[in-house]
Amino acid sequence: MKEKALCNFDLVGGRVVDPNSGMDRVKDLFVRDGIIYSSIPEGKPAEQTFNIKDHIILPGLLDLRVHNRVPGDAQSENIQSLTKAAAKGGFSSILAMPNTTPHSDNPGTIRYIQDRIKQASKIKVHLTGCLTIGSKGIALAPLGSLKEAGVVAVTDCPHSVGDNQIFTNALKYAKMFGLKIIEYPQDPSLSKDGQAHESPLSLKMGLTGNPRMAEELSVQRAITVSRHLEVPIHISSLTSLESVNLVKEAKRLGVKISTDVSAHHLLLTEEAISEYKTQAKTTPPLREEIDRLALIEGLNDGTIDSCNSSHEPFAEHLKQVEFDLAPGGVIGLETTLMTVIEALGDNDPFPKIAEKMSTNPHKILGLDPPSLKAGNLADFVVIDPVKKWIYNTDSGMSLSKNSPLDGHKFIGKPILTVSGGKIAWCEDSSLLD
């Protein structure tokens, strides 16, 4: 099936899971000119009809942490490859972090990226701007100008402001402009030069440790500032058991915070780096089994609101070096959905996935969540829940190959992604017959 300007097809026999409308049942969807209908509209025949019995249809997924390499390093990833990878992974929207080169701390850079998105993007791309100039934590970025340029949130991810006064002032200004604040929780003085989770394993491997405390102090700061200023803060990429406990208690007290977790932290532990595998060197680092289990529990009980890919592409020559010289970060857009399915280990994880990867991420950014109700613009993913396949980075859409899940066997696969009424990704159409 070739991409059309707007979708005109019927999906017959699929299970529609849409928490926004309270819908969870087998239901046919009819899409004409990119709009969803509950029955075949008169005088508007479908170009194709697909039998998707036993497949799952979820509202469009939104990834809250994706690292864009344009401008700066288009050899590692460009807008076309980035959004193709996202669409193949089932995402109809992504949120791009500001650590481009130069940093996204000025309207000029934002407009440059927006132009590239218009030219090459397969899906919707929301942009963040830097909280501080160059994400150096020294001087505030021009938040008002960034808002006017079109950013939906501000953050210094994958860095955190070390100075508490600057951090607090930045949040006050962001609140004035109605900008969502995303905090990457790593105390820079404690996490500096950290190559792996601080543990007996990192000590044995001779690697500088990044302690849980570096994250937990930052999480506690975000909670305290949010409570005092009454400003919502989104805390990105939790990894630690105690971080989950801190957030759980803060939410019990009504503090206005939300959180997410990187999918690979739900499936992998520090053992993935035991042979100095740089492809498993992540930011923040993989931790221990007690942390992994706490993250899954936090996802299930509502402490953690969302899952992201933390997609950080790096060219092969940057990763194929000594472990301590390799940059931290892994790709994940094409595997996040299946990783979450596997980590949840539930007979029916799809209602929770719809909540954690569609409804909640949109609400966190103050966006209307997509819905599968009649009259809405088509924005959804179709999943084959029993498809068995092996992930191979060589056949992926990303220009980079730095995935710790290369060769991993998955069950479940997105076969059709629709974004903004247009087909963004489709597997061989015979899979839908």
Secondary structure, 3 states (H helix, E strand, C coil): CCCCCCCCEEEECCEEEECCCCEEEECCEEEECCEEECCCCCCCCCCEEEECCCCEEEECEEEEEEECCCCCCCCCCCHHHHHHHHHHCCEEEEEEECCCCCCCCCHHHHHHHHHHHHHHCCCEEEEEECCEHHHCCCCECCHHHHHHHCCCEECCCCCCCCCHHHHHHHHHHHHHCCCEEEECCCCHHHHCCCCEECCHHHHHHCCCEECHHHHHHHHHHHHHHHHHHCCCEEECCCCCHHHHHHHHHHHHCCCCEEEEEEHHHHHCCHHHHCCCCHHHCCCCCCCCHHHHHHHHHHHHHCCCCEEECCECCCCHHHHCCCCCCCCCCECCCCCHHHHHHHHHCCCCCHHHHHHHHHHHHHHHCCCCCCCCCCCCECCEEEEEEEEEEECCHHHCCCCCCCCCCCCCEEEEEEEEEEECCEEEEECCHHHHC
